[in-house]
Amino acid sequence: LKRPSLTLSTQLITGAADGMVRIFNTQGGQLLYELKGHSGPVNGLQLLEGFFPRGKSKSQGGLLSLDTILLTSGGDGVARIWSLERRKSLAVLVNQSGGPVRAATACKDGSGEWHIAVADGTSVAVWDGDRLV
């Protein structure tokens, strides 16, 4: 089974069967850091640009303009929203059917609201992304 990967300008982001998300330097190949949170394989990765929750200032824990947000889907039945700058999970979305999360994606609707969809192969759940973090 092929594991997911994404590339930023100087970083390669991979999801692994051991549940880890690893960030490597593309110049020298060295491991920069790991994100631990999934207890099963990481099935998917998506970088989110312009993900700015409403109603939260920096002092209330709102995202900073320089945050790069990563959405991961896992075989452990959860999707996670990560801040790459903070190197931590900001939110956990639990698949209510109990099965593995095979895919997760985020998008803005016509009014600029964020929505996150999580699928397990038989159903799809949608969250209001602006209220998650």
N, C-alpha and C positions, 0 to 999 in steps of 0.2 A: 504494500500500500504506500503510495507516494504521500509524503508529508507536505503541508503547505509552506510557502515561503513568499516574502515580499522584499522589495529592495527600495531603500531610500537612497539619497545621493551618496552617502558614505557608510550606510549600514544595510546589512542583510538580516531580515527577521525570519526566524523559522519556528514552526510548531512541531513538537516531537511526540512520539508515542508514549514517552514517560510523563507527559503532561506539562512539560516545560516549554516556555517560549524563550528562545535564545536570540540575542542580538549580537551580531558579529561586525567587525570593521571590514569593509570591502577592500581596503587598501592592503592590509597585511593578513587578513583572515583571522585575527585574534578575537576571542570571545570578549565582548565588552561587559555584558551583564545578562542575568537570567531573570525571568518573571515566573514565580511559582504561585500556582493557584488552582490549576486543574488537577484532579486526581485520576483522570483518564487521558487518553490521547487527545491532542489538539487537532481538530478536524478542519479548521478554517481560520483565516486571518483577513481582516480588512482594516486599512487605515482610514480614519475619518478626518476630513478637513473641514474647518468651519463649524465644529461641534461646540456650540456655546450655549449651555443651559440658561434659560431666562431666570431672572429674579434672584440670582446669587452673585454677590460681589466677591472679590478676591478674599476679603476678610471672612466671608461666610463659607469659604471652601469652593467657590466657583472656579471654573477653569480659567487659566491664564491664556492670553492670546498666543503664547509660544508653546502651549501644550500640543503635543502630537498624540492623538488618541488612537488606540488600537482596539478593535473588536475581535474577540476570539470565540470560537465555538468548540465545545469539548464533548468527548465521549462519556464524560462524567455527568451529563445531563444539564450542564449550565453553559451560558455564554457570559463572557466577562468584558467589561469596559476598562481599559488600562490607560493611564497616563505614562507615556514613555519618558517624559522629563522627570516625573516624580518616581518612576519605577515602581508603581503600585497599582493595584486593582481599585477602581473607583466605584464599580457597581457589579452585582452578580444577578443574572437573569436565570431563574430556575425553570426548566422545562416541566410544566405541570403534569405531563403524561408519564414522566419518569424515565423516558428513553433518552438515548444520547442525542445531543444537538449536532445534527449533520451539517447545518449551514446557518449562518447569521449574517444579516446585512442591515445597513442603515441608510436612510435617505431623507431628504427634506421634501415636504409637500409644497404645494403652490403658495401657501401662506408663510413658508419659512420655518415651519415646525419640524422637529426631528422625530422620526419614527424608526424603531428597531424591530425587525422581524426575525424570528427564530423558528427553524423547521427541524423536525425529527424524522421526516420521511413519510409521515402519515397526517401530520397536522402542522399548522402555522400559528404562532402566537405573536401579537404585535404589542409593543410598549411605546409609550410616549417618552421619547428620549430626553426631552427638555425637563422632565421631572425625575429622572433617574439619578443624576449626580449633582 
